């Protein structure tokens, strides 16, 4: 015997589904869809995933744009858990800067978005297929990061496909590798050198003038000025 579903019931079900989807995405930033087809990224089997650089940080799953294990310290700040400096795992962010070196700005000397090592940024799931390439790279990486960070005092980097406009190796858990230097702004070095040379020239000229002046004559002038003041 066949059951008949009314049109109104079907429409109500569709509206309910759309409402659930909208509510689940509401917590995500614009353009980031909430994933529902992945397990808890903070669990590896029955064990809780630990932060490599701070074992006291607590793991919080984030399903916006992927299955991301984020780690927070005791005051709720996100911890950069990759022990290898200069690597940012896919879908994570990190800020680089020259705030500890006043007067300098960032220069991006190298950048790659992809995967060139199986040991860097291992996904919490630990699946071999997510790391089974070491020849993945985006040719746009260096140009993108230079447009975003070059000449600034600090820069926040996010390792995701949206930033580079492509997925250089589909199905692979990628990471952003970047090397930055803190350098003087363009033109500063020449200007400083010119200023130093001018100061040296003025000081030298002043000393030469003093040498040419008869010291006795200078003493007489000073005594005369003192007498005029007292009078």
C-alpha positions as a printed NumPy array, in Angstrom:
array([[ 0.   ,  0.   ,  0.   ],
       [ 1.477,  3.347, -1.018],
       [ 1.455,  6.324,  1.301],
       [ 0.757,  9.748, -0.182],
       [ 2.735, 12.812,  0.923],
       [ 0.913, 16.078,  0.457],
       [ 2.555, 18.989, -1.305],
       [ 2.32 , 21.157,  1.814],
       [ 4.124, 18.506,  3.893],
       [ 6.91 , 18.293,  1.307],
       [ 7.281, 22.071,  1.207],
       [ 7.422, 22.241,  4.982],
       [10.184, 19.62 ,  5.023],
       [12.197, 21.567,  2.446],
       [11.809, 24.788,  4.421],
       [12.918, 22.993,  7.583],
       [16.036, 21.632,  5.88 ],
       [16.937, 25.039,  4.482],
       [16.46 , 26.601,  7.909],
       [18.782, 24.054,  9.523],
       [21.449, 24.657,  6.883],
       [21.14 , 28.42 ,  7.255],
       [21.415, 28.206, 11.017],
       [24.463, 25.92 , 10.844],
       [26.239, 28.305,  8.434],
       [25.279, 31.37 , 10.443],
       [28.174, 30.779, 12.833],
       [30.708, 30.664,  9.984],
       [32.368, 33.693,  8.362],
       [30.96 , 34.833,  5.01 ],
       [31.951, 32.475,  2.212],
       [32.743, 29.582,  4.57 ],
       [30.313, 26.661,  4.452],
       [29.997, 24.475,  7.537],
       [31.166, 20.913,  6.939],
       [28.869, 18.185,  8.231],
       [30.491, 15.105,  6.688],
       [33.601, 14.804,  8.88 ],
       [34.358, 13.426, 12.296],
       [35.701, 15.413, 15.238],
       [39.185, 16.669, 14.198],
       [40.187, 16.896, 17.876],
       [40.   , 13.123, 18.229],
       [42.434, 10.582, 16.81 ],
       [40.621,  7.338, 17.516],
       [39.919,  7.47 , 21.225],
       [42.791,  9.853, 21.978],
       [42.55 , 13.628, 22.117],
       [44.801, 15.473, 19.672],
       [47.491, 17.502, 21.463],
       [49.147, 20.753, 20.453],
       [52.796, 20.086, 19.522],
       [54.178, 23.336, 20.92 ],
       [51.859, 23.777, 23.936],
       [50.554, 20.606, 25.55 ],
       [48.308, 22.615, 27.892],
       [46.296, 24.135, 25.026],
       [42.79 , 22.744, 24.57 ],
       [41.513, 21.556, 21.198],
       [38.337, 23.02 , 19.708],
       [36.839, 21.613, 16.499],
       [36.039, 24.113, 13.758],
       [33.889, 22.945, 10.845],
       [33.78 , 26.216,  8.899],
       [35.395, 25.548,  5.546],
       [36.78 , 22.168,  6.578],
       [37.554, 19.899,  9.512],
       [39.986, 22.   , 11.532],
       [41.518, 21.34 , 14.935],
       [42.09 , 24.713, 16.597],
       [43.978, 25.017, 19.884],
       [43.277, 27.667, 22.508],
       [45.408, 28.662, 25.488],
       [44.134, 29.479, 28.966],
       [42.879, 32.955, 27.974],
       [41.127, 31.831, 24.793],
       [43.807, 32.862, 22.287],
       [44.579, 30.537, 19.386],
       [47.964, 28.833, 19.654],
       [50.175, 28.287, 16.608],
       [50.905, 24.617, 17.197],
       [53.222, 23.793, 14.319],
       [56.698, 23.29 , 15.77 ],
       [58.377, 24.069, 12.445],
       [58.708, 27.865, 12.193],
       [57.472, 29.28 ,  8.913],
       [54.792, 26.642,  8.208],
       [51.047, 27.321,  8.408],
       [48.776, 24.3  ,  8.031],
       [45.83 , 24.466,  5.634],
       [42.828, 26.507,  6.825],
       [44.822, 28.03 ,  9.665],
       [46.169, 31.552, 10.127],
       [49.282, 33.061, 11.635],
       [50.639, 36.592, 11.937],
       [54.215, 37.464, 11.013],
       [55.759, 40.839, 11.661],
       [58.674, 43.088, 12.531],
       [57.212, 44.798, 15.592],
       [60.235, 43.735, 17.656],
       [62.51 , 45.527, 15.165],
       [61.281, 49.153, 14.965],
       [61.911, 50.914, 11.692],
       [61.901, 47.722,  9.605],
       [59.28 , 46.191,  7.317],
       [58.552, 42.741,  5.92 ],
       [60.215, 41.341,  2.835],
       [58.916, 37.987,  1.567],
       [61.877, 36.07 ,  0.161],
       [60.167, 32.686, -0.411],
       [56.669, 31.245, -0.377],
       [54.976, 27.993, -1.382],
       [51.446, 26.746, -0.887],
       [51.129, 22.987, -1.308],
       [53.165, 20.136,  0.127],
       [56.847, 19.255, -0.247],
       [57.208, 17.074,  2.854],
       [55.254, 14.235,  4.426],
       [56.377, 15.191,  7.929],
       [55.162, 18.799,  8.038],
       [51.59 , 19.638,  9.044],
       [50.317, 16.077,  9.471],
       [46.527, 16.061,  9.475],
       [44.925, 14.919, 12.761],
       [43.271, 12.041, 10.897],
       [46.74 , 10.728,  9.997],
       [45.58 ,  9.345,  6.641],
       [48.421,  8.546,  4.249],
       [46.445,  9.719,  1.218],
       [46.341, 13.246,  2.649],
       [50.147, 13.519,  2.617],
       [51.27 , 11.238, -0.206],
       [52.912, 13.878, -2.404],
       [56.005, 16.016, -2.   ],
       [55.88 , 17.886, -5.313],
       [52.854, 20.124, -4.817],
       [53.197, 23.885, -5.087],
       [51.319, 26.958, -6.248],
       [53.231, 29.166, -8.708],
       [51.17 , 32.108, -7.447],
       [52.248, 31.838, -3.817],
       [55.211, 34.247, -3.813],
       [53.399, 36.921, -5.803],
       [50.27 , 36.692, -3.654],
       [52.163, 37.009, -0.388],
       [54.287, 39.876, -1.639],
       [51.151, 41.789, -2.627],
       [49.671, 41.092,  0.786],
       [52.687, 41.573,  3.079],
       [55.594, 43.297,  1.337],
       [56.575, 46.574,  2.99 ],
       [54.244, 46.19 ,  5.983],
       [55.175, 45.938,  9.643],
       [52.976, 42.871, 10.165],
       [50.769, 40.601,  8.101],
       [48.212, 37.884,  8.862],
       [48.478, 34.865,  6.563],
       [45.823, 32.23 ,  5.973],
       [46.648, 28.967,  4.231],
       [43.647, 28.261,  2.04 ],
       [42.734, 27.864, -1.618],
       [40.741, 31.12 , -1.68 ],
       [43.836, 33.221, -1.005],
       [45.78 , 31.713, -3.933],
       [42.823, 31.287, -6.26 ],
       [43.457, 27.589, -6.888],
       [43.893, 24.169, -5.323],
       [47.386, 23.079, -6.416],
       [46.827, 19.445, -5.372],
       [43.241, 18.333, -4.818],
       [42.688, 15.947, -1.926],
       [46.039, 16.721, -0.282],
       [46.31 , 18.399,  3.114],
       [48.426, 21.408,  2.228],
       [50.395, 24.023,  4.117],
       [51.855, 27.449,  3.503],
       [55.622, 27.727,  3.773],
       [56.948, 31.271,  3.955],
       [60.268, 32.927,  4.652],
       [60.285, 36.604,  5.611],
       [62.972, 39.096,  6.545],
       [62.775, 42.387,  8.435],
       [64.483, 45.018,  6.285],
       [64.716, 48.798,  6.089],
       [62.014, 50.387,  3.913],
       [63.08 , 51.102,  0.352],
       [65.058, 54.342,  0.121],
       [65.714, 54.531,  3.868],
       [69.298, 53.298,  3.636],
       [70.36 , 55.919,  1.046],
       [68.578, 58.712,  2.89 ],
       [70.255, 57.77 ,  6.168],
       [73.635, 57.612,  4.452],
       [73.079, 61.03 ,  2.856],
       [72.036, 62.553,  6.2  ],
       [75.101, 61.116,  7.926],
       [77.426, 62.467,  5.23 ],
       [75.875, 65.931,  5.472],
       [76.236, 65.96 ,  9.264],
       [79.873, 64.908,  9.024],
       [80.552, 67.666,  6.474],
       [78.971, 70.341,  8.677],
       [80.91 , 69.198, 11.747],
       [84.176, 69.223,  9.813],
       [83.504, 72.745,  8.537],
       [82.747, 73.963, 12.069],
       [85.996, 72.529, 13.399],
       [87.971, 74.176, 10.606],
       [86.405, 77.532, 11.458],
       [87.41 , 77.125, 15.104],
       [90.965, 76.34 , 14.105],
       [91.172, 79.496, 11.99 ],
       [89.922, 81.771, 14.814],
       [92.545, 83.277, 17.068],
       [91.726, 81.971, 20.539],
       [92.973, 85.145, 22.283],
       [90.73 , 87.278, 20.087],
       [87.793, 85.012, 20.869],
       [88.487, 85.351, 24.612],
       [88.477, 89.19 , 24.35 ],
       [85.101, 89.119, 22.606],
       [83.616, 86.878, 25.297],
       [84.905, 89.152, 28.109],
       [83.452, 92.2  , 26.358],
       [80.039, 90.524, 26.09 ],
       [80.145, 89.688, 29.813],
       [80.954, 93.322, 30.723],
       [78.07 , 94.573, 28.538],
       [75.69 , 92.193, 30.229],
       [76.707, 93.226, 33.749],
       [76.426, 96.866, 32.857]])
